[in-house]
Amino acid sequence: TSDGLAEGTVVRLENTTNIRSSMDTNSDKVGVAYPGEEVTVVMSYAEGWTKVKWDGKTGYIKTDLLQ
């Protein structure tokens, strides 16, 4: 669907992207992923965030940054 990404999808980032601890731009950063790094989709949420696995960690990225 256009409003989410399928579980297991691997996305190569095009921009420096903050990975957050929760679905909130004010939440703590899990880390910062850089262009060319890859994240694996765990689940997309209607709130406009996608849970991803990255560098052995799990966090959230705004879905529109992944499309």
C-alpha positions, 0 to 999 in steps of 0.5 A: 500500500502507499501508506506503509511498507511491507515487513522485511522491506530493506530500504537504502537511505538517501539522506541522513536520518534520525532513528527515534526511540518512539513515534515522536520527533522529540523522543530520544535518538536511537542513532543516526543513519547516514546515506547508503545505510540500510534499514529493515522494516519491522512495521509501518504505522498509521501515525506516519512512522515505521519501526525499523531494525538498524545496526542491531537496534530497533527504532522509528523513522518517519515513513515519508523518509523511507519512500 
